[in-house]
Amino acid sequence: MSALTIFTDTESREPVWHSTDAEAIREQLNAKDVRFERWEANRDLGQNPEPQTVLEAYQHAIDKLVAQKGYQSWDVISIRADNPQKEVMRGKFLSEHTHGEDEVRFFVEGAGLFCLHLDGKIYQILCEKNDLISVPAGTPHWFDMGSQPHFTAIRIFDNPEGWIANFTGDSIADAYPKLP
């Protein structure tokens, strides 16, 4: 179940707000210019769908987003617990960073935790199947895929070169809850 937990950026143990209601999550995030919405496939994807099958099933929603925002490229990424690089990948994403473009992710299956550092607060968004999140360019954030990752996501980019991070050097991410 999708969830949003908000902490202050000085107190990582006691949240100031929490909800699993998709509409309440959307309202909280939209107020911070973070896009959060739910998408549905136009067909059953079955088990372990190929990237092309995933893109075809969601092309209608991707096209709408591209028309609104002018994104240039998209792809599919799948990470599983048996990936030999999972610890290295997790560590890379767990450090607070920004991007020069929006970071847009749609979860086809599985889950991941986006953590945004905005206006003195930490917004932890547990994204699961059918969740789309768009983190605005320049927003300090980190991502946790967990110690046993399992997700497939569509990544949508402004920049055809893909994911480029600018690490802040702040260790704030170390203080906040992570996925098991």
Contact map, one row per residue, 1 for C-alpha under 8 A:
111000000000000000010000000000000000000000000000000000000000000000000000000000000000000000000000000000000000000000000000000001010000000000000000000000000000000000000000000000000000
111100000000000000011100000000000000000000000000000000000000000000000000000000000000000000000000000000000000000000000000000011110010000000000000000000000000000000000000000000000000
111110000000000001111100100000000000000000000000000000000000000000000000000000000000000000000000000000000000000000000000000111100000000000000000000000000000000000000000000000000000
011111000000000011110000100000000000000000000000000000000000000000000000000000000000000000000000000000000000000000000000001111000000000000000000000000000000000000000000000000000000
001111100000001111100000000000000000000000000000000000000000000000000000000000000000000000000000000000000000000000000000001110000000000000000000000000000000000000000000000000000000
000111110000001111000000000000000000000000000000000000000000000000000000000000000000000000000000000000000000000000000000111100000000000000000000000000000000000000000000000000000000
000011111011111110000000000000000000000000000000000000000000000000000000000000000000000000000000000000000000000000000000111000000000000000000000000000000000000000000000000000000000
000001111111001100000000000000000000000000000000000000000000000000000000000000000000000000000000000000000000000000000001110000000000000000000000000000000000000000000000000000000000
000000111111000000000000000000000000000000000000000000000000000000000000000000000000000000000000000000000000000000001001110000000000000000000000000000000000000000000000000100000000
000000011111000000000000000000000000000000000000000000000000000000000000000000000000000000000000000000000000000000000001000000000000000000000000000000000000000000000000000000000000
000000111111111000000000000000000000000000000000000000000000000000000000000000000000000000000000000000000000000000000000000000000000000000000000000000000000000000000000000000000000
000000111111111000000000000000000000000000000000000000000000000000000000000000000000000000000000000000000000000000000000000000000000000000000000000000000000000000000000000000111000
000000100011111000000000000000000000000000000000000000000000000000000000000000000000000000000000000000000000000000000000000000000000000000000000000000000000000000000000000000010000
000000100011111100000000000000000000000000000000000000000000000000000000000000000000000000000000000000000000000000000000000000000000000000000000000000000000000000000000000000000000
000011110011111111000000000000000000000000000000000000000000000000000000000000000000000000000000000000000000000000000000000000000000000000000000000000000000000000000000000000000000
000011110000011111000000000000000000000000000000000000000000000000000000000000000000000000000000000000000000000000000000000000000000000000000000000000000000000000000000000000000000
000111100000001111100000000000000000000000000000000000000000000000000000000000000000000000000000000000000000000000000000000000000000000000000000000000000000000000000000000000000000
001111000000001111110000000000000000000000000000000000000000000000000000000000000000000000000000000000000000000000000000000000000000000000000000000000000000000000000000000000000000
001110000000000011111001100000000000000000000000000000000000000000000000000000000000000000000000000000000000000000000000000000000000000000000000000000000000000000000000000000000000
111100000000000001111101100000000000000000000000000000000000000000000000000000000000000000000000000000000000000000000000000000000000000000000000000000000000000000000000000000000000
011000000000000000111111100000000000000000000000000000000000000000000000000000000000000000000000000000000000000000000000000000000000000000000000000000000000000000000000000000000000
011000000000000000011111110000000000000000000000000000000000000000000000000000000000000000000000000000000000000000000000000000000000000000000000000000000000000000000000000000000000
000000000000000000001111111000000000000000000000000000000000000000000000000000000000000000000000000000000000000000000000000000000000000000000000000000000000000000000000000000000000
000000000000000000111111111100000000000000000000000000000000000000000000000000000000000000000000000000000000000000000000000000000000000000000000000000000000000000000000000000000000
001100000000000000111111111110000001000000000000000000000000000000000000000000000000000000000000000000000000000000000000000000000000000000000000000000000000000000000000000000000000
000000000000000000000111111111000011100000000000000000000000000000000000000000000000000000000000000000000000000000000000000000000000000000000000000000000000000000000000000000000000
000000000000000000000011111111100000000000000000000000000000000000000000000000000000000000000000000000000000000000000000000000000000000000000000000000000000000000000000000000000000
000000000000000000000001111111110000000000000000000000000000000000000000000000000000000000000000000000000000000000000000000000000000000000000000000000000000000000000000000000000000
000000000000000000000000111111111111000000000000000000000000000000000000000000000000000000000000000000000000000000000000000000000000000000000000000000000000000000000000000000000000
000000000000000000000000011111111111000000000000000000000000000000000000000000000000000000000000000000000000000000000000000000000000000000000000000000000000000000000000000000000000
000000000000000000000000001111111100000000000000000000000000000000000000000000000000000000000000000000000000000000000000000000000000000000000000000000000000000000000000000000000000
000000000000000000000000000111111100000000000000000000000000000000000000000000000000000000000000000000000000000000000100000000000000000000000000000000000000000000000000000000000000
000000000000000000000000000011111110000000000000000000000000000000000000000000000000000000000000000000000000000000000000000000000000000100000000000000000000000000000000000000000000
000000000000000000000000000011111111000000000000000000000000000000000000000000000000000000000000000000000000000000000000000000000000111100000000000000000000000000000000000000000000
000000000000000000000000010011001111100000000000000000000000000000000000000000000000000000000000000000000000000000000000000000000001111000000000000000000000000000000000000000000000
000000000000000000000000110011000111110000000000000000000000000000000000000000000000000000000000000000000000000000000000000000000011110000000000000000000000000000000000000000000000
000000000000000000000000010000000011111000000000000000000000000000000000000000000000000000000000000000000000000000000000000000000011100000000000000000000000000000000000000000000000
000000000000000000000000000000000001111100000000000000000000000000000000000000000000000000000000000000000000000000000000000000000111000000000000000000000000000000000000000000000000
000000000000000000000000000000000000111110000000000000000000100000000000000000000000000000000000000000000000000000000000000000000111000000000000000000000000000000000000000000000000
000000000000000000000000000000000000011111000000000000000100000000000000000000000000000000000000000000000000000000000000000000000100000000000000000000000000000000000000000000000000
000000000000000000000000000000000000001111111000000000001100000000000000000000000000000000000000000000000000000000000000000000000000000000000000000000000000000000000000000000000000
000000000000000000000000000000000000000111110000000000001100000000000000000000000000000000000000000000000000000000000000000000000000000000000000000000000000000000000000000000000000
000000000000000000000000000000000000000011111000000000001000000000000000000000000000000000000000000000000000000000000000000000000000000000000000000000000000000000000000000000000000
000000000000000000000000000000000000000011111100000000000000000000000000000000000000000000000000000000000000000000000000000000000000000000000000000000000000000000000000000000000000
000000000000000000000000000000000000000010111111100011001000000000000000000000000000000000000000000000000000000000000000000000000000000000000000000000000000000000000000000000000000
000000000000000000000000000000000000000000011111100000000000000000000000000000000000000000000000000000000000000000000000000000000000000000000000000000000000000000000000000000000000
000000000000000000000000000000000000000000001111100000000000000000000000000000000000000000000000000000000000000000000000000000000000000000000000000000000000000000000000000000000000
000000000000000000000000000000000000000000001111110000000000000000000000000000000000000000000000000000000000000000000000000000000000000000000000000000000000000000000000000000000000
000000000000000000000000000000000000000000001111111011000000000000000000000000000000000000000000000000000000000000000000000000000000000000000000000000000000000000000000000000000000
000000000000000000000000000000000000000000000001111111000000000000000000000000000000000000000000000000000000000000000000000000000000000000000000000000000000000000000000000000000000
000000000000000000000000000000000000000000000000111111100000000000000000001110000000000000000000000000000000000000000000000000000000000000000000000000000000000000000000000000000000
000000000000000000000000000000000000000000000000011111110000000000000000000000000000000000000000000000000000000000000000000000000000000000000000000000000000000000000000000000000000
000000000000000000000000000000000000000000001000111111111000000000000000000000000000000000000000000000000000000000000000000000000000000000000000000000000000000000000000000000000000
000000000000000000000000000000000000000000001000111111111100000000000000000100000000000000000000000000000001000000000000000000000000000000000000000000000000000000000000000000000000
000000000000000000000000000000000000000000000000001111111110000000000000001100000000000000000000000000000000000000000000000000000000000000000000000000000100000000000000000000000000
000000000000000000000000000000000000000000000000000111111110000000000000000000000000000000000000000000000000000000000000000000000000000000000000000000000000000000000000000000000000
000000000000000000000000000000000000000011101000000011111111000000000000000000000000000000000000000000000000000000000000000000000000000000000000000000000000000000000000000000000000
000000000000000000000000000000000000000111000000000001111111110000000000000000000000000000000000000000000000000000000000000000000000000000000000000000000000000000000000000000000000
000000000000000000000000000000000000000000000000000000111111111000000000000000000000000000000000000000000000000000000000000000000000000000000000000000000000000000000000000000000000
000000000000000000000000000000000000000000000000000000001111111100000000000000000000000000000000000000000000000000000000000000000000000000000000000000000000000000000000000000000000
000000000000000000000000000000000000001000000000000000000111111110000000000000000000000000000000000000000000000000000000000000000000000000000000000000000000000000000000000000000000
000000000000000000000000000000000000000000000000000000000111111111000000000000000000000000000000000000000000000000000000000000000000000000000000000000000000000000000000000000000000
000000000000000000000000000000000000000000000000000000000011111111100000000000000000000000000000000000000000000000000000000000000000000000000000000000000000000000000000000000000000
000000000000000000000000000000000000000000000000000000000001111111110000000000000000000000000000000000000000000000000000000000000000000000000000000000000000000000000000000000000000
000000000000000000000000000000000000000000000000000000000000111111111110000000000000000000000000000000000000000000000000000000000000000000000000000000000000000000000000000000000000
000000000000000000000000000000000000000000000000000000000000011111111111000000000000000000000000000000000000000000000000000000000000000000000000000000000000000000000000000000000000
000000000000000000000000000000000000000000000000000000000000001111111110000000000000000000000000000000000000000000000000000000000000000000000000000000000000000000000000000000000000
000000000000000000000000000000000000000000000000000000000000000111111100000000000000000000000000000000000000000000000000000000000000000000000000000000000000000000000000000000000000
000000000000000000000000000000000000000000000000000000000000000011111110000000000000000000000000000000000000000000000000000000000000000000000000000000000000000000000000000000000000
000000000000000000000000000000000000000000000000000000000000000011111111000000000000000000000000000000000000000000000000000000000000000000000000000000000000010000000000000000000000
000000000000000000000000000000000000000000000000000000000000000011101111100000000000000000000000000000000000000000000000000000000000000000000000000000000001111000000000000000000000
000000000000000000000000000000000000000000000000000000000000000001000111110000000000000000000000000000000000000000000000000000000000000000000000000000000001111100000000000000000000
000000000000000000000000000000000000000000000000000000000000000000000011111000000000000000000000000000000000000000000000000000000000000000000000000000000001111100000000000000000000
000000000000000000000000000000000000000000000000000000000000000000000001111100000000000000000000000000000000000000000000000000000000000000000000000000000111100000000000000000000000
000000000000000000000000000000000000000000000000001000100000000000000000111110000000000000000000000000000000000000000000000000000000000000000000000000000111000000000000000000000000
000000000000000000000000000000000000000000000000001001100000000000000000011111000000000000000000000000000000000000000000000000000000000000000000000000011110000000000000000000000000
000000000000000000000000000000000000000000000000001000000000000000000000001111100000000000000000000000000000000000000000000000000000000000000000000000011110000000000000000000000000
000000000000000000000000000000000000000000000000000000000000000000000000000111110000000000000000000000000000000000000000000000000000000000000000000001111000000000000000000000000000
000000000000000000000000000000000000000000000000000000000000000000000000000011111010010000000000000000000000000000000000000000000000000000000000000011110000000000000000000000000000
000000000000000000000000000000000000000000000000000000000000000000000000000001111110010000000000000000000000000000000000000000000000000000000000000111100000000000000000000000000000
000000000000000000000000000000000000000000000000000000000000000000000000000000111110010000000000000000000000000000000000000000000000000000000000001111000000000000000000000000000000
000000000000000000000000000000000000000000000000000000000000000000000000000000011111010000000000000000000000000000000000000000000000000000000000000000000000000000000000000000000000
000000000000000000000000000000000000000000000000000000000000000000000000000000111111110000000000000000000000000000000000000000000000000000000000000000000000000000000000000000000000
000000000000000000000000000000000000000000000000000000000000000000000000000000000111111000000000000000000000000000000000000000000000000000000000000000000000000000000000000000000000
000000000000000000000000000000000000000000000000000000000000000000000000000000000011111110000000000000000000000000000000000000000000000000000000000000000000000000000000000000000000
000000000000000000000000000000000000000000000000000000000000000000000000000000111111111111000000000000000000000000000000000000000000000000000000001010000000000000000000000000000000
000000000000000000000000000000000000000000000000000000000000000000000000000000000001111111100000000000000000000000000000000000000000000000000000001000000000000000000000000000000000
000000000000000000000000000000000000000000000000000000000000000000000000000000000000111111110000000000000000000000000000000000000000000000000000000000000000000000000000000000000000
000000000000000000000000000000000000000000000000000000000000000000000000000000000000111111111000000000000000000000000000000000000000000000000000000000000000000000000000000000000000
000000000000000000000000000000000000000000000000000000000000000000000000000000000000011111111100000000000000000000000000000000000000000000000011111000000000000000000000000000000000
000000000000000000000000000000000000000000000000000000000000000000000000000000000000001111111110000000000000000000000000000000000000000000000000000000000000000000000000000000000000
000000000000000000000000000000000000000000000000000000000000000000000000000000000000000111111110000000000000000000000000000000000000000000000000000000000000000000000000000000000000
000000000000000000000000000000000000000000000000000000000000000000000000000000000000000011111111000000000000000000000000000000000000000000000111000000000000000000000000000000000000
000000000000000000000000000000000000000000000000000000000000000000000000000000000000000001111111000000000000000000000000000000000000000000000111000000000000000000000000000010000000
000000000000000000000000000000000000000000000000000000000000000000000000000000000000000000111111100000000000000000000000000000000000000000000110000000000000000000000010111010000000
000000000000000000000000000000000000000000000000000000000000000000000000000000000000000000001111110000000000000000000000000000000000000000011100000000000000000000000011111110000000
000000000000000000000000000000000000000000000000000000000000000000000000000000000000000000000011111000000000000000000000000000000000000000111100000000000000000000001111100000000000
000000000000000000000000000000000000000000000000000000000000000000000000000000000000000000000001111100000000000000000000000000000000000011111000000000000000000000001111000000000000
000000000000000000000000000000000000000000000000000000000000000000000000000000000000000000000000111111100000000000000000000000000000000011100000000000000000000000011100000000000000
000000000000000000000000000000000000000000000000000000000000000000000000000000000000000000000000011111000000000000000000000000000000000011000000000000000000000000010000000000000000
000000000000000000000000000000000000000000000000000000000000000000000000000000000000000000000000001111100000000000000000000000000000000111000000000000000000111000000000000000000000
000000000000000000000000000000000000000000000000000000000000000000000000000000000000000000000000001111110000000000000000000000000000011111000000000000000000110000000000000000000000
000000000000000000000000000000000000000000000000000000000000000000000000000000000000000000000000001011111000000000000000000000000000111110000000000000000011100000000000000000000000
000000000000000000000000000000000000000000000000000000000000000000000000000000000000000000000000000001111100000000000000000000000001111000000000000000000011100000000000000000000000
000000000000000000000000000000000000000000000000000000000000000000000000000000000000000000000000000000111110000000000000000000000001110000000000000000001111000000000000000000000000
000000000000000000000000000000000000000000000000000000000000000000000000000000000000000000000000000000011111000000000000000000000111100000000000000000001110000000000000000000000000
000000000000000000000000000000000000000000000000000000000000000000000000000000000000000000000000000000001111111000000000000000111111000000000000000000111100000000000000000000000000
000000000000000000000000000000000000000000000000000001000000000000000000000000000000000000000000000000000111110000000000000000011110000000000000000000111100000000000000000000000000
000000000000000000000000000000000000000000000000000000000000000000000000000000000000000000000000000000000011111000000000000000011100000000000000000001111000000000000000000000000000
000000000000000000000000000000000000000000000000000000000000000000000000000000000000000000000000000000000011111100000000000000011000000000000000000001110000000000000000000000000000
000000000000000000000000000000000000000000000000000000000000000000000000000000000000000000000000000000000010111110000000000001111000000000000000100001100000000000000000000000000000
000000000000000000000000000000000000000000000000000000000000000000000000000000000000000000000000000000000000011111000000000001110000000000000011110000100000000000000000000000000000
000000000000000000000000000000000000000000000000000000000000000000000000000000000000000000000000000000000000001111100000000111100000000000000011100000000000000000000000000000000110
000000000000000000000000000000000000000000000000000000000000000000000000000000000000000000000000000000000000000111110000001111100000000000001111000000000000000000000000000000000000
000000000000000000000000000000000000000000000000000000000000000000000000000000000000000000000000000000000000000011111000011110000000000000001110000000000000000000000000000000000000
000000000000000000000000000000000000000000000000000000000000000000000000000000000000000000000000000000000000000001111100011100000000000000111100000000000000000000000000000000000000
000000001000000000000000000000000000000000000000000000000000000000000000000000000000000000000000000000000000000000111111111000000000000000111000000000000000000000000000000000000000
000000000000000000000000000000010000000000000000000000000000000000000000000000000000000000000000000000000000000000011111111000000000000000110000000000000000000000000000000000000000
000000000000000000000000000000000000000000000000000000000000000000000000000000000000000000000000000000000000000000001111100000000000000000000000000000000000000000000000000000000000
000000011100000000000000000000000000000000000000000000000000000000000000000000000000000000000000000000000000000000001111110000000000000000000000000000000000000000000000000000000000
000001111000000000000000000000000000000000000000000000000000000000000000000000000000000000000000000000000000000000001111111000000000000000000000000000000000000000000000000000000000
000001111000000000000000000000000000000000000000000000000000000000000000000000000000000000000000000000000000000000111101111100000000000000000000000000000000000000000000000000000000
000111100000000000000000000000000000000000000000000000000000000000000000000000000000000000000000000000000000000001111100111110000000000000000000000000000000000000000000000000000000
001111000000000000000000000000000000000000000000000000000000000000000000000000000000000000000000000000000000000011110000011111000000000000000000000000000000000000000000000000000000
011110000000000000000000000000000000000000000000000000000000000000000000000000000000000000000000000000000000000011100000001111100000000000000000000000000000000000000000000000000000
111100000000000000000000000000000000000000000000000000000000000000000000000000000000000000000000000000000000001111000000000111110000000000000000000000000000000000000000000000000000
011000000000000000000000000000000000000000000000000000000000000000000000000000000000000000000000000000000010001111000000000011111011100000000000000000000000000000000000000000000000
110000000000000000000000000000000000000000000000000000000000000000000000000000000000000000000000000000000011111100000000000001111110000000000000000000000000000000000000000000000000
000000000000000000000000000000000000000000000000000000000000000000000000000000000000000000000000000000000011111000000000000000111110000000000000000000000000000000000000000000000000
000000000000000000000000000000000000011100000000000000000000000000000000000000000000000000000000000000000111100000000000000000011111000000000000000000000000000000000000000000000000
010000000000000000000000000000000001111000000000000000000000000000000000000000000000000000000000000000000111000000000000000000111111100000000000000000000000000000000000000000000000
000000000000000000000000000000000011111000000000000000000000000000000000000000000000000000000000000000011110000000000000000000100111110000000000000000000000000000000000000000000000
000000000000000000000000000000000111100000000000000000000000000000000000000000000000000000000000000000111100000000000000000000100011111000000000000000000000000000000000000000000000
000000000000000000000000000000000111000000000000000000000000000000000000000000000000000000000000000001111000000000000000000000000001111100000000000000000000000000000000000000000000
000000000000000000000000000000000110000000000000000000000000000000000000000000000000000000000000000001110000000000000000000000000000111110100000000000000000000000000000000000000000
000000000000000000000000000000001100000000000000000000000000000000000000000000000000000000000000000011100000000000000000000000000000011111100000000000000000000000000000000000000000
000000000000000000000000000000000000000000000000000000000000000000000000000000000000000000000000011111100000000000000000000000000000001111100000000000000000000000000000000000000000
000000000000000000000000000000000000000000000000000000000000000000000000000000000000000000000000011111000000000000000000000000000000000111110000000000000000000000000000000000000000
000000000000000000000000000000000000000000000000000000000000000000000000000000000000000000000000111000000000000000011100000000000000001111111000000000000000000000000000000000000000
000000000000000000000000000000000000000000000000000000000000000000000000000000000000000000000001110000000000000000011100000000000000000001111100000000000000000000000001000000000000
000000000000000000000000000000000000000000000000000000000000000000000000000000000000000000000001110000000000000001111000000000000000000000111110000000000000000000000000000000000000
000000000000000000000000000000000000000000000000000000000000000000000000000000000000000000001111100000000000000001110000000000000000000000011111000000000000000000000000000010000000
000000000000000000000000000000000000000000000000000000000000000000000000000000000000000001001110000000000000000111100000000000000000000000001111100000000000000000000000000000000000
000000000000000000000000000000000000000000000000000000000000000000000000000000000000000001001100000000000000000111000000000000000000000000000111110000000000000000000000000000000110
000000000000000000000000000000000000000000000000000000000000000000000000000000000000000001000000000000000000001110000000000000000000000000000011111111000000000000000000000000000010
000000000000000000000000000000000000000000000000000000000000000000000000000000000000000001000000000000000000000100000000000000000000000000000001111110000000000000000000000000000111
000000000000000000000000000000000000000000000000000000000000000000000000000000001000011001000000000000000000000000000000000000000000000000000000111110000000000000000000000000000011
000000000000000000000000000000000000000000000000000000000000000000000000000000011000000000000000000000000000000000000000000000000000000000000000111111000000000000000000000000000001
000000000000000000000000000000000000000000000000000000000000000000000000000000111000010000000000000000000000000000000000000000000000000000000000111111100000000000000000000000000000
000000000000000000000000000000000000000000000000000000000000000000000000000001111000000000000000000000000000111000000000000000000000000000000000100111110000000000000000000000000000
000000000000000000000000000000000000000000000000000000000000000000000000000001110000000000000000000000000011111100000000000000000000000000000000000011111000000000000000000000000000
000000000000000000000000000000000000000000000000000000000000000000000000000111100000000000000000000000000011110000000000000000000000000000000000000001111100000000000000000000000000
000000000000000000000000000000000000000000000000000000000000000000000000000111000000000000000000000000001111100000000000000000000000000000000000000000111110000000000000000000000000
000000000000000000000000000000000000000000000000000000100000000000000000011110000000000000000000000000001111000000000000000000000000000000000000000000011111000000000000000000000000
000000000000000000000000000000000000000000000000000000000000000000000000011110000000000000000000000000111100000000000000000000000000000000000000000000001111100000000000000000000000
000000000000000000000000000000000000000000000000000000000000000000000011111000000000000000000000000000111000000000000000000000000000000000000000000000000111110000000000000000000000
000000000000000000000000000000000000000000000000000000000000000000000011110000000000000000000000000011110000000000000000000000000000000000000000000000000011111101100000000000000000
000000000000000000000000000000000000000000000000000000000000000000000111100000000000000000000000000011000000000000000000000000000000000000000000000000000001111101000000000000000000
000000000000000000000000000000000000000000000000000000000000000000000011100000000000000000000000000010000000000000000000000000000000000000000000000000000000111111000000000000000000
000000000000000000000000000000000000000000000000000000000000000000000001100000000000000000000000000000000000000000000000000000000000000000000000000000000000111111000000000000000000
000000000000000000000000000000000000000000000000000000000000000000000000000000000000000000000000000000000000000000000000000000000000000000000000000000000000001111110000000000000000
000000000000000000000000000000000000000000000000000000000000000000000000000000000000000000000000000000000000000000000000000000000000000000000000000000000000111111110000000000000000
000000000000000000000000000000000000000000000000000000000000000000000000000000000000000000000000000000000000000000000000000000000000000000000000000000000000100011111000000000000000
000000000000000000000000000000000000000000000000000000000000000000000000000000000000000000000000001100000000000000000000000000000000000000000000000000000000000011111100000000000000
000000000000000000000000000000000000000000000000000000000000000000000000000000000000000000000000111000000000000000000000000000000000000000000000000000000000000000111110000000000000
000000000000000000000000000000000000000000000000000000000000000000000000000000000000000000000000111000000000000000000000000000000000000000000000000000000000000000011111000000000000
000000000000000000000000000000000000000000000000000000000000000000000000000000000000000000000011110000000000000000000000000000000000000000000000000000000000000000001111100000000000
000000000000000000000000000000000000000000000000000000000000000000000000000000000000000000000001110000000000000000000000000000000000000000010000000000000000000000000111110000000000
000000000000000000000000000000000000000000000000000000000000000000000000000000000000000000000011100000000000000000000000000000000000000000000000000000000000000000000011111000000000
000000000000000000000000000000000000000000000000000000000000000000000000000000000000000000000011000000000000000000000000000000000000000000000000000000000000000000000001111110000000
000000000000000000000000000000000000000000000000000000000000000000000000000000000000000000000011000000000000000000000000000000000000000000000000000000000000000000000000111111100000
000000001000000000000000000000000000000000000000000000000000000000000000000000000000000000000001000000000000000000000000000000000000000000000000000000000000000000000000011111110000
000000000000000000000000000000000000000000000000000000000000000000000000000000000000000000000111000000000000000000000000000000000000000000000100000000000000000000000000011111110000
000000000000000000000000000000000000000000000000000000000000000000000000000000000000000000000000000000000000000000000000000000000000000000000000000000000000000000000000001111110000
000000000001000000000000000000000000000000000000000000000000000000000000000000000000000000000000000000000000000000000000000000000000000000000000000000000000000000000000001111111000
000000000001100000000000000000000000000000000000000000000000000000000000000000000000000000000000000000000000000000000000000000000000000000000000000000000000000000000000000111111100
000000000001000000000000000000000000000000000000000000000000000000000000000000000000000000000000000000000000000000000000000000000000000000000000000000000000000000000000000000111110
000000000000000000000000000000000000000000000000000000000000000000000000000000000000000000000000000000000000000010000000000000000000000000000001010000000000000000000000000000011111
000000000000000000000000000000000000000000000000000000000000000000000000000000000000000000000000000000000000000010000000000000000000000000000001111000000000000000000000000000001111
000000000000000000000000000000000000000000000000000000000000000000000000000000000000000000000000000000000000000000000000000000000000000000000000011100000000000000000000000000000111
